[in-house]
Amino acid sequence: MPIDGNAVRLLQDAAENYPAWLAAIHDAQHQILFENYIVDDDAVGREFAEALAARARAGVDVRIVYDWLGSLRAGKLWPLLLESGAKVQAFNRPRLDSPLGWVTRDHRKTLTVDGSVAFVSGLCVSNKWLGDPMYKPVLEELNRRKAVVYVHPLVAACCGRLSVGTFPAVIEVPHDTTRTVTSLLLSGSFARYRDIKWIFSHAGGTIPMMAGRIASFYDQNPKTKEFAPDGVAAELAKLHYDTANATSVPAMAALLKLVPVSQVTYGTDYPYFPLNQNKDLQMLGLSAADVTAIENGNATRLIPRLKAA
């Protein structure tokens, strides 16, 4: 039931959320309640820590709850905040009286300012991609389960404020996929976790176009064998890619030079884009069998239980 005087606004990605969060923090007069799962000691984490510390020094009641496990890499951020007068509490540190109690984690991401402005989000305070060592336990478990992992990008915190006259998702979303793939490649994650089947959205972002450039920088280095035993192109060719908003002839032509049809699954980005993007596949000169494979056959091969759906 609507309550007079209230309003709701949808913020997309870090590019819209982070500036709004920081603006609310800077304007705080009485109290800030901040809770998050991952807070990292990187450029993004330090910007937030310094903003919160500044308001604490100004006499604002600043209270922070962070997840002990998710924020292990926060480094010097907590001493900075404590010295400023902020109240900082870790959620669920390990305890001897509950050896498995640490498994329960706090994945809330909320910010409330002066009891009048609130943000509820899925965003952590970090600028890390999946190849970062902090994700090693997650990837190990996914590998153990022989999981199919679908990766969809966001607008990276580093780059959402760069503007060439368009909103960030147009350019930054596909480039975020490229950064993620590259981080997994160079960290050795693809080579280390062979039992994970990866699917990357939007035809891999700019990976089909960048594959040769990445290879040219790394393939001649003997150390490349450690993360790409058969070369960069061979690692990228092992991945799967979907077609969400990437069924144009140039995009698909580049993708199908990198991987065979059997590694392409259908995607749409619905509701932002229509469901009938498979019509564009007809313009590629693919056989009916190949189109059917992209539309559903490849997905049901990766996830057999979809056949019963």
N, C-alpha and C positions, 0 to 999 in steps of 0.2 A: 504494500500500500504506500503510495507516494506521501512524503512528508514535506509540507510547504517549506520553501527556503533552501532545499537541498538540490544538488545537481550531480550528475554522473558524466564523466568524460572518459572515453577510451583512448589510452596511450599505447602506441605500438613500438615495441622493441626498445633497446637501450637509448636509441637516438632521441626518442620522445620522453621516455621515463626519467633518465638520469638528470637532464636539465630541469625537469619539473620537480624532482625530489630535492635537488640542490637549492632551487629557488625557494621551496617551502622551508627548508632548513635555515636558509639565510634570513627568512622573514619571521622565524619563530620568536615569540616574545615570552612565553611561559614554560612550555614543556615540549620535548621531542621524545617519542617512543619509537625506537628503531629495532627491528628484529630481522635477522637474515641467516641463511644457511652457510653460504660461502662469502667470506670477506677476505680478500687477498691483499698482501702488501705489494701492490703494483701501483701504476699511475692512477687507476680508477679508485682503488681502495684508499690511497693516500689523499686524494681529493675529497672523498667523503669524510675521512677521519679528521682532516684539517677543518672542514666546514662544521662538523659536529663539535670539535674541540673549541672552535671560535665562539660558538653560541654558549657552550658551557662556561667559558671564561666571562662571557657577558652576563652571567647570572641565570641563564635558562636551565631548567631542570632537564638534563639529557640522560636518558636511560636506554641502555643497549643490551640486547640479548643476542648472542651469536652461538652457532652450533660448534661444540668443541672439535668434532672431527672435521666438519666441512671447512672450518676456518683455521686449521693447523698452520697454514702458511701466512697468517696475518702479521707475523713478525713483531715489529716495533709499534704497530698501530695501537695496541691496547695500552701500553705504558703512556703513550702520547695522550690518549683520551682520559686515562685515570689522573694523570698530572693536571689536566685541565679542569677536573672536578666532575667529569661525567661518571655515572654509575654503570659499570660494565659487568655483565654476568655471562658465564659460559653455560650452555645447556648440556647436561648429562656427561660430565667427565667420567672416565672409568673409575669403578669403585671395587675394592677387594671383596665387599660383601655381596656383590652382584656381578660375577665375572662376565656374563653375557648381556648385562644391562645396557652396555654402550651401543648395542645394535639399534636401539631406539634413537632416532635422530629428529632434529627440528628443521623441517623444510619450509617453514613459514617465511615469507618475504613481505613484511609490512612496514609502513611508516605512518605515524600519526603525529600531527603537529597542532599544538594548542587546542586539542579536542574539537577542531573544526575542519581540518583537512586530513584526508587519509588516502593512502595508496596501498593497493593489494596487487601483487605481481608474482610472476614466475621468475623474475630476474635476480640473480645474485650480484654481488659487487666485486667484479673481477673482469679481467681481460685475457682469459685463458682459452686456448683451443684444445681439442680432444687429445692431441699428442702430448700435452703437458704431463709431467710425472705424477701430478696429483690424481689423475684419472687411472693410474695403473691398477689399483685394486678393482675398480669397476670393469676395466677391460679384461682383467684376468678372470673374473667371474663370468662375464659374457662369453669369453672363449671357452671356459669349462662347460658352459651350457650349450655350446655350438649355436649361439644365437644369431638370428637375422637382425641386424641393427640398421634402422632407417635414420638418416641424419638430415635434418632440415635446418637451414641457416636462420640467423637473425641479423639485424644490422649491428655490426660490432661497435662496442663503446668507443673504440679508438677513432672511428671514421664517420660516425653518423652526422657529425657537424660539418663535414666537408660538403660543399654545395656547388653544383654547376648549373643550378636552375631547376633541378628536379627534386622530388622527395627521395629520401635515402634508399627505400626499398628497390627502386628501379635499378640502381647500379651496385649498391653495397651488398645486397642479399646474395647475388651469384658470386661476388668476390669473397664473401665470407665462407662459402663452400670451398672455394679454391684454397683459402688460408687453412681451413680445417683439414682438407685432404693432404695438403703439403705438410702440415704439422704431424699428422699421423704417419706419413711417409718417412720424413726425416728423423722422427723419434724412433723408428724401427717398429712401430706398433703393427703395421700391416704384416711385416715379416714375422713378428713375434707371436701374433695372435691369428694363426692361419685358420682356426676353426670358426672365426667370426665371418659371416657373410654380410658385407657392407652394401647398403643402397644409398646413394647420394642424390639429392633432389636437383631439379632444374638442369638435367643433363650434365651434372657435375660442375655447374657454374661455368667458369672459364677454363677448367682443366683440359678439355679436348684441344683448346687452342694453345694452352700453356705447356702441355706435356713435353713437347720437343724442346722448349726453352729451358724448362727445369732439368731435363735430361742433359742438355748441353753444358750446364753448369756443374753437374754432379757425376756423370757417367765416367769421366776420365780420372776421377779421384779414387785411388785404391780403397779408401775407407767406405766408399759407397756400397761395397759388397756386404758390409755389416747390416745395412737396412734395405738394400735392394740387390739381392744376390745375382739376379739376371738383368739388372738395369732398371732405371726409373720407369720406362715405358711398360715393361713387363709387369711391374707392380700395379700401375694404374689400370692396366688391361685386365687385372684379376677382379676388379670392382664391378658393382652393378650401379646403374644410373636410371633415374626415372625421367619422364618426359614432361613434368609439370611446367606449363608455360614455356616450353622449349621445343615445340613441334615444328618450328619454322624450318624451311629447307636448309638454310646454312647451318643452323644449330645441329640438326639431326645428321647432316652430312659429316660434320666434324666428329660428332659422337661415334658414328658408325665406322669411322676410320680408326677409332681408338679401340672399340670393343665390338664383338659380334652382336647380332640381333638378340641372341639368347641371354644377353646381360643387360637388356633394356626393359624396364617395366613402365606401365602406363601411370601417369599422374596428371593432375589438373590444376592444383591450387584453388579448387572450388572452396568457398563461394566467391572468391575474388575474380576468378576467371571461369568461363563456361565449361561444362562437362564434355562438350563435343569436339575437343581438340584432336580426337583421333581422326577426324576428317582430313586434317593436315597430313597425316601419315600416308594418305592415298597419293599425295603429290610427290612422294619420294621414290616411286617406282618399285616399292617392295611387293613381294608376292603376298597373296591372301594368307598363306600360312604364316609368313613373318608378321603381318599385321595382327593376326590372331594371337600370336605368341607375345607380342608387346602388350596387347590389350588385356590378356588374362593368363595365357599359358605360362609365361615366365614367372609370374607371381605365384601361381599355384604350385609350380615346381619348387620354388623356394620355401613356400609355406603350404604344404599339402592339405592342411585342414581347411583351407579356403575353398577347396573343391566342394565341400559340403555346404558352403554358405549360400 
